[in-house]
């Protein structure tokens, strides 16, 4: 039976809340369901045991397993050359699934958000090159970015053709959502809690609106708190009856929790933000999303039709949008239902055949015989 060895951070099998690790476990589960064997070669603290990691990868290659690289933006730049070197005899099929924007993260890390948008849309590469990594990528059997923008830029920037779109997806079914029409706005933030995800912008704006108004905006925060000690103190000082931190939430609970809120907010400032898994889940839940105008925002959200986009890092614009949604809750059902309709392309049922073919190089029907 064909086996797939997934190289990625599995958090030592502990609780996970970030999109990359969720995706790793989802892929492992689905591969098993479709009749393949899967193994996760865990990158958790791999830097402390590099020889053990190499031994595991070498063993998987000798078995002729498919090697699926799902290392994060930093780790993938080390793992891809390592796998290529260990797979010189081409004993294994090797596939790279970029998390975030993958190898491009380091390339664009000095650019402004506006410049990153231009870069990812192939308008201007600002003289940047990554030729050595391009050679490593060209040796892979396939690269599977999660949206059209990344697929196009990988081909064009690296001058390679071994790239194919595999949409970020969730293995769920769509169900109806209720839209309460009252004078309160309940916002959910569900992501890693760190500076570049924009959590302080959101807390500051909600706090300001409630201080100046009648405290009708509520913010529930979920996620792994990755702030340093000083930032944690600031974070805790901003909590109140209207702004609550409710800890981490399991993947199985996410869509139901999103349905309990009026709006999902993604105030990210991160230049490498990709097709956020929780954003997709908000579409599936029918909960309208309010997101910053990061590089791929307009690819994912049709502004004022399937969600709302505000100018990245602009607190006044974020405040304007939240106040608008508070005072115009009647617009939310139509937007939420349109988002649900658009979310069908993010369901596993729509991506199953492509998923199996991309990773194994073979058609799904072969595993059903």
N, C-alpha and C positions, 0 to 999 in steps of 0.2 A: 504493500500500500504506500502511495506517495506521501512523503512527510514534508512539512514546511517548518523551517526553523526561523522564528521571528527574533531579530536582534533589536531590543528596545528596553527602555526603563520600565520595569514592572513593579517598582517600589517594593521589592522583596516580598511580593504577594500581599502587601498591606493595603489599606484603604486608599482609593484613588479618586480624585475629583477633577483633575485637569484633562483637557481634551485628548492630548497625545497618548497618555496611558490608557484612557478609556478606549481609544481606538485600537490599541495593541490587544487588549483583552477581548474586545468585540471581534476582531479579525480571528483570533485564536479560537474563540467559541464557534464562529460561523464555519470555519474550515473543518472543524470536527463534525459539525452538524451535516456538512455536505459530503462526509465520508472520507476525509483526509485525516492524517495524524498531524498534530501541531505541537511545537515545543517553543517556549519562550526562553531565549538566552538573555538573561537579565543584566542590564547595564547599571543597575543600582550600585553606586559606589565602585564602578568597574575600575576606576583609576588606581584603586588599592589592590586589585588582583588582576593585572593585565595578562599575566601568563595563563591563568586559569581561563580567562575569557578566550584567549587565542586557542587554547586546547579544545574548548567546546566548539568554537567555530570550525576549526580544522576537522574535528570529528564529524560534524554535520556535513561538511563538504565532501569528505571521503565517502560518506553514505550516499552521496548524490542527492541530498535533500535540496528542495528549493530554499534559497536563502532570501528572506524578506527583511530588508534593512529599514527599521522604523526608529532609528536614533533621532534625537532632537537636533535642532539647528546647529549646535556646537559639536555634539558628538558625531554627527554624520560625516563631518569633514575628516575625522580620524578613522571611523569604521569603514567607510567606502574604500579608501586605499588599502586598508588592512585586508578586507575580504577579497579584493582584486588580487592582492599578492598571494594570499593563501589558495586562491582558486585559479592559479596560473594554468593548470591543465584543463580548465573548464569542465570540471566534474559536476558542477552544480549550476542551475539557473539562478541568477541573482537579480532581484527586483528591489528598487529603492522607492519607498513611499515617503515623500517629504512631509514633515510635520511643520506647521506654520508655513514659512517659505523655504525651509530646508537649507541647502547650501548657499542660497542667495542671501541669507540673513547677515552673514559676515560681510558680504560684498557691499551691501547698502547701509551698513550700520552708522555711517557718518553722514548720510543724507538726511535732509529734512523730510517730514511727512509728505509735503508737496512733491519733492524730488523723487521720493520712493514711488509715489503714484505714477509719475512720468516714466520712471524706470520700468515698473512692472507692466505698463501699457506700451512699452517699446517706443516711447516718444523720444527718450534721451537716456543714454547710458553714462553720460557725464565722464567719458574717458575711462571708465572702470573696466577692468578685465579680470578673468579668473581662469586663465588658460590651463593651468595645471589640473585644477579640479575638473575642467571640461574634458580633459583626456581620461581622467578616472571615470567620469560619468559615461563617456562613450563606450567603455568596456562592459557596462552593465547590459543585461538582457532587456530591461525595461525600467523606465521611471514613470511613476503614476501620481502626478499632481492631482489635487482635489477640486480644481476648477479650471475654466477655460483660460483665464488670464495667466495663471502659473504654467499651464501646459504650453501656451504660446511663447512665453518669455523664456522658458527652459530651452525650447527648440532654437529660438532666435539668438539668445545671448551666448549659449554654449555651442551653437552651430552643430546640433545633434538631431537625430531623427527617432531615436529609441525612446520616445515619450508618448504616453497615451493617457487621456483623461479617465480618472476613476473618481466619481463624485464622493464627497464625504456623505455618509449615510447613517441611518439608524434603523435597527431591526424592531420596528414598532408598527402599530396600526393607528390610523387617524380616528379620533373620536370627537364628538361635539363639546364645545365649551360654552358656559354661561357667561353673559356679560352684564353684571349688575349696573344699573343706571342710577347711581347715587352721587352725592357731592364730595366723595373721597376718591383719592387716587392711590392705589396700592402698587408700588414698584418693587420688582425683584432684581437683585444683582446676584449672579451665581457664576463665580470664576475665582481664579487665584486672587488673593488679596495682596496686591503689591502696587507700588507707585505707578508703574507704567501701564497698569490696567485702568487708571483714572478713578480709582475708588474715592480718593479725597475730593476730587472735583464734584462727584455726585453727592457725597455727604455734605459738602459745603453748600451746594445749591439747594438741596432739600432742606437743610437747616435754615438757610436764609429765607426761603419761601414760607416756612412754618412760623418763623419769627415775625415776619411782616404781615402774615395773614391769619387764618383761623386754624392752623395746624391740621390741614386736611390732606396733606401728602405724607404717606407712610412708605418707608424703605426697609425691606428685609434683605439682609446680606448673608449669603451663603458662600462658603469656600474655605480653602486652606489658607490660614493667615501666615504669610511669608514675610511680614514686615520685620525690620530690626527693632530692637528694644525701644529706641527713641520714637520711631514711627508708630509702634504699638501703643505707646502712651498717648500720642496725638489721636490715633484712631479711636481709642477707648474714650477719650474726652469728648468726642463728637457723637457718641451714642446717647440716645434719649428714648422717651416713650414712643417717639415716631420713627426713630432710626435704630434698628436692632440688628445685632450680629447673632445669628442662629447656628453657627458652626458649619461643619461640613455636611454634605448631603449625598446619599448614595445615588448611583446612576439610575437605579430602578425607580427611585422616587421623583426624579427630576421633572418629568413631563407633568405629573399630577401637581407638583408644587408650582410649576409655571402656570397651570390652569387656575390656580387659586388667586393669581394676581392680575391686575389690569394691564400692566406694561412690564416688559423685560428691558433692562437698560445695560448696554455695553459701552461704557465711556472710555474705551481703550485709547492709549497714547502710543501704543506699541507699533513701530513701523513694520514689523513682520507679522502682524495679525493676519490670519488667513480665513478660511471658511470655518468659523467658530462652531464647535459641536453644539454648545448650548444655544447659540443663535438658531441653528437648524431645529433644535428641539422646541424653541419658542414658536417657530413657524408651525411645526407639527401640532403643538398644543393649541394654536389659534390665539396666542397671546402676542399682541403687537409689540414690535421691538423698536426701541429708540437707541440708535447707535451713532458713534462719532464717525466723521467722514475720513476714516483711515483709507489706506490705499485701495482696498478691494470692496469698500462699502457699497458703492453704486452697482457693482456686479451682483451683490447679494440682495439688496433691498431696493425696490422700486419706490422711491420717496413719495410718501403720502398715499400710496396704494397698497403696498404690502408691509409697510413700516415707515419709520421716520428717521431722517438723518440730520444731525446738527454739526456745525463746524467744529472740527477736532480742537480740543483744548480751549474752546471759547465758552467760558462759564456763562456769559450773558445769553448766548444762543441756547445753551443747554437749559437755562432757567426759562427762557421764552417758550421753548418746546414743552417743558413740563407744565407750565402754567396753562398753555393752550390745551393740553390733554386733560388737565384737571377741569377746565371750564367747558370742554367739548367732548365729554365722554361718549356722546352719541355716535362719534365717528369710529369708535373702536371696534364694534362688531363687524362692520364692513371690511375694515383693514385686517382684522384677525382672520376672517373667513377667506379673504383673498390670499393671505399668507399660507393658510392651510392648503388651499388649492395649489399654490405654487410649490408647496413642500413635497408633493408627490414624487418629484424627481430625486428626493433625498431619502426615499424609503429603500430598504434592502431588497424588497420584492422587485423593484425596478432596476436594481443594479447587480443582482445575483450572478447572472451569466457572465457579465463583464468582469466582475470581481474574481471569479474562479479562473477565467481565461487569462486575465492579466497576471495573476500570481503564479499559476501552474504552467501556463502556456498551452493548456489543453481545454477543450470544450467541456462544459458542465456535464453533458449527457454521458461522458465516459465514466464518470464516477457514480452513475446511477445504474450501471449494468450489473 
